[in-house]
Amino acid sequence: MAIEAADVLVETIEALSSRAPAVGAAAASALGGTRLNLFFGDGSEGSLIASRSRLVVGRSAIDATVDVHFDDRALALLFDAQRRPTDESLEGSLDVRGPRQELLAAWRCFSILSQRASGMRIVQAIWMRYRAQARDGRWSGRVDKPQPRRRRRGNGKWDESRWPALAYLDDRHPAARELIDKNEPVLAPARSLWNGREGASWQDQPEIFDNDLHETLARCKRRVVDEVLRLIPRKAPREDLYELMRQYVTREGKGLRPTLTIATCMALGGRMEDALRTAAALEFFHNGFLVHDDIADESTHRRGLPTLHEAYGVGLAVNTGDAMNLFAVDMTLSNLESLGLARTLGLIHEILHMCRETVEGQAIELGWIRRNTVPRRDADYSRMSTKKTGWYTCISPCRMGAVAAGETDPARLDGFNETFRLIGIAFQIQDDVLNLIGETELYGKEPLGDLLEGKRTVMMIHLFREASERVRRRMQKINTMPRAEKTQAHAEEMLAAMKKAGSIDYAIALADKLASQGVRRFEKDVSFIEENPAKAVLRQIANYVTTRAL
């Protein structure tokens, strides 16, 4: 299927949103309020704007402040970052029109995308596919075979429309390689190989590292799941215990906690193997918490499948969750042989603190539901969310990864707290929003399940703060009903009230604000870690929250 030039733009930005959010956030910051229309030599067009910390791309022109005209010669210049645009502007080829300051903002945005995104294999594959479809072979020629000057549609001027960086990448890093290869390192930094004059070595150490977060999460998740499955016994009672553990652990998940643990350990000079058993223990704790949480919430689905108690009954589910927590402790203690007594005791201390925070947070939320109370302050939600999910989702994985690497300085360990507290709250708010307006496939739970369960989310808190007394009484009546008596109609009624009160938009804005604060704190609070590929993974995860699709 043919790919238009505008498709290259759309696919590149979409790939960056999920795979390198730190790059997209940096480019969005550079673009600021500038609104771009992009016109391409094949007649396709698009638009590019920044929305909060995201780049938003469209497939049609908008009311823009800057118009940029590209032909394929100009696209080659953009990808290769060979020369300044002022040196290569040609009417009908690379023609940029708009106010001076906004032109500079547009070029800063393009420079970041060129310098940092072009090193990613997924981006290389998109651009290589576009180049390869040329009928006349103009783009597929070798770097040492200059092409004659050509003229195409209208007034487009062509001057050796070659793609030297892509030709170089074809030799050094073919796009056809499997994107997730078991033989590759867990943390594979992406880097631009082309500086406009020559191909750089993969061994060079650039000032900025970037990673494909999608690939990194998948690799870390796979390594940790393999470790977990290796440690689950293959003995009786296999059918009613160990097979249930095995099934639950292999369900789809983001791999966020294992990646945070492994990346923090490696960022501080540790090896992946130093953090692997700890990351596996965290996965067992996480899954054990989820099994019990689903029972308490009377949830019906988790990760797109029936919850364990729905499929096998409450008794077996409770026992399986207990076993997961037991195995997590055993896995942590098994670090004695490889990490020694001091680090293992440090990990036990971190786990005990994490578990205490988690059960306290769960108690706060269940207490609200039991007493049919809706807190009035966002700060109450933030405190509950930090305790219930923030510690074991974001803060503790980082701290435990640091301990696994041998970090003992309390001040440095605490440096992860506020950054990932803010990011954890933002992440949880976004999960709550996705439960209301996201696709079931993305969220993995039954639609509107949080409303049926009576979860005290930011949206519910805002609704009870802003709605009329009549609406509040009606919503309180719905919350009072047992879970078994609530219907989808009740949940949809509450959702409609939230939309009318602006509660969902309020929550999205709050999540973005908290995530942006967390990103800023990251650069300050963990500045003691030198720039390296593993620290770049932590940065990508921090930015992932600000660019996550809702």
C-alpha positions, 0 to 999 in steps of 0.5 A, a space after each residue: 500500500 502506497 504511503 504519502 509524505 503526510 503519512 510519514 509525518 503522522 506515523 512518526 509522531 504517533 510512534 514517538 508518542 508511545 515509544 519515545 515520549 521524552 522526544 515528543 515532549 521536548 519537541 512540543 516544548 520547542 514548538 510552543 504555541 506555533 501552529 504548523 501547516 505542512 504541504 508536501 510535494 506529492 499533494 498530501 498535507 498535514 498539520 502539527 501543533 503542541 497540546 500540553 506536552 504532546 505533539 498533535 498531528 492532523 491530516 488536513 490544513 488548519 488555521 496555522 501561523 506557519 506554512 511549510 512546503 516540503 518536496 522530497 528533497 526537503 524531506 531528505 534534508 529534514 531527516 538527515 539534518 544536513 544543513 540549516 534551512 536558510 542555506 537550502 530554502 528553495 521556492 516550492 521545495 523547502 519554503 517556510 512562511 510565517 513570523 520570524 519567532 514562530 519560524 525559529 520555533 518550528 525549526 527548533 521542533 524539527 531539529 529535535 525530531 531529526 536529531 533524536 527521533 531519527 536514531 529509532 528503528 521504528 522511525 527509520 522503518 517508516 521513512 525507509 518504506 516511504 523512500 523504497 516505494 519510489 518508482 524511478 529509484 531516485 531515493 534508493 541510490 547509494 550515497 556515492 551515486 549523486 542523482 541528476 537534478 530533476 523537476 517534478 509537479 508544478 514548480 518543485 525544484 530537485 537537486 540531488 534528492 538523495 537520502 544519505 542517512 537512510 542509505 547509511 542506516 540500511 547498511 549499519 542497522 537494517 530496518 528489517 531486523 526483528 524489533 524485539 530480539 532476545 539476544 539484544 540488551 534489555 536497554 538499547 539506546 536509540 541514537 542518530 547515526 548521521 550528523 550531516 557529514 558522516 556516519 557516527 559509530 554506535 560506540 560514540 557516547 552522545 550527550 542525549 540518550 533516547 530509548 524506544 520505550 515500547 521495546 524496553 517495556 516489552 523486553 523487561 516484562 519478558 525477562 521478568 515473566 520468564 524469571 517468575 515462571 522459572 520459579 513457580 513450582 511444577 508440582 501438586 497442587 498444580 491445577 488449583 494453585 500453581 497453574 493459576 499463578 502461572 496464568 495470571 502472571 502471563 496476562 497482558 500488562 505494561 511492564 512498568 514496575 519491572 522496567 523502573 526497577 531494572 532501569 534504576 539499578 542500571 542507571 546507578 551502575 548495577 547490572 540487569 541481573 542484580 535487579 531481576 529477582 527483585 523485579 520479579 518479586 515486585 511483579 508477584 506482589 503486584 499480581 497478588 494485590 490485584 487478585 485481592 483488590 478485584 475481590 474487594 471491588 467485586 470486579 469482573 475483568 482484569 487485563 481483558 479477561 475474567 478476574 480470578 475469583 470470577 473464573 475460579 471462585 473466591 476461595 481459590 482466588 484468595 489463596 492464589 493471591 496469598 501464595 503470590 505474596 508469599 513467593 514475593 517475600 521468598 524471591 526477595 530473600 533469595 537475593 542473599 546469595 547474589 547481592 549479600 546481606 546488606 542489600 537484601 535487608 535493604 530490599 526487605 525494608 523497602 518491601 515492608 514499607 511499600 506493603 504498609 503504605 499499600 494496605 493503608 491506602 486500600 483501607 482509606 478507600 474502602 472506608 470511604 465506600 463503607 461509610 458512603 463518604 466522598 471527600 471534598 479535597 483533591 488532596 485526600 484523593 492524592 494521599 489515598 492514591 499515593 499510598 494505595 498505588 503510588 508506592 508500589 507502582 512508581 516509588 518503591 520500584 525505583 528505590 528497590 532498583 537503587 538498593 539492588 545497585 548498592 545505593 545506601 544514601 537515604 537522601 538519594 533514595 528519597 530523591 525518587 519520592 516526590 518525582 514519582 509520587 506526582 507521576 504516580 498520582 497522574 498515572 492513576 488519575 489517567 487510569 481512572 479516566 480511561 475506565 470512563 472514556 477509554 476503549 475496553 481493550 486499552 484499559 482491560 477492565 469492564 467499562 465504567 467498572 469504577 462507577 459500579 464499584 463506587 471508586 472515589 476518583 478525582 472525577 467523583 470528588 469534583 462532581 460532588 463538589 460542583 453539582 447541585 444538591 439534587 444531583 449530589 443526593 441522587 449520586 449518593 443514592 447510587 453509591 449506597 446501592 450494593 454492587 450487585 444491584 447497580 446496573 450499567 444504566 446507573 453507571 451511565 447516569 453518573 458518567 453523564 453527570 460527571 460530563 455535565 459538571 466538567 469533571 472528566 476535563 478537570 481530571 485530565 487537566 489535573 493529571 497533566 499538571 501533576 505529571 508536568 510537575 513530576 517531569 520537572 522534579 525528575 531533572 532536579 531530584 535525580 540529577 545525581 545520576 549521570 546521563 546514561 541509557 538507563 536514566 533515559 528510560 526513567 525519563 521516558 517513563 516520566 514523560 510517558 504519563 504526560 503524553 499518554 493517550 486519553 
